[in-house]
Amino acid sequence: MTNHLVVTILAEDRLGIVEKIAQTITAHSGNWMESSMNRLAGKFAGILLIEVDAQNNKALQEALTGLSEQGISVIVENSLFHSEHEIPLCVEIIANDRPGIVGEIAAQLASKHVNLESLETFCESAPMSAGTMFHAHAYIQLPDSLSQTDLTTLLEGLSDDLMVEIVDI
């Protein structure tokens, strides 16, 4: 029987963190399936999905949480993994930055039962003004009841300066 673990990682950013995690997984016959990792404000932050045989599950979890002795904070949770057959929709959003914009977007998506699978955001100086532009790159699953056109209208209704582009993947 195979188990799936969702692992979150937080540490002061330094060389070798990913290598240490990978070595720990390999040493316990685990399989690193998916991950997303970033450096944010001097911290290394990541989330990953691991597949491991049931007989190695407990030892792998203990070894991963034991990395805290090396300054790597790890939280491990068992997960029911199922592969998605639907291809997510990629959405790009650009707007003038303002407090609460992520919450507004998330609330609109939730109100229409849109599943937000992945979200990456950043801000940068606007090229022709002194303002700051908000950028979001999201992967979502639309419910059958919502078209791509309806999604665009829904999100662009948040403000006059918000632009939505749906990208083919």
Secondary structure as GFF3:
##gff-version 3
##sequence-region A 1 169
A	DSSP	beta_strand	2	12	.	.	.	ID=ss1
A	DSSP	alpha_helix	17	27	.	.	.	ID=ss2
A	DSSP	beta_strand	31	40	.	.	.	ID=ss3
A	DSSP	beta_strand	43	53	.	.	.	ID=ss4
A	DSSP	alpha_helix	54	65	.	.	.	ID=ss5
A	DSSP	three_ten_helix	66	70	.	.	.	ID=ss6
A	DSSP	beta_strand	72	79	.	.	.	ID=ss7
A	DSSP	beta_strand	89	96	.	.	.	ID=ss8
A	DSSP	alpha_helix	101	111	.	.	.	ID=ss9
A	DSSP	beta_strand	115	125	.	.	.	ID=ss10
A	DSSP	beta_strand	132	141	.	.	.	ID=ss11
A	DSSP	alpha_helix	148	156	.	.	.	ID=ss12
A	DSSP	beta_strand	163	167	.	.	.	ID=ss13
###
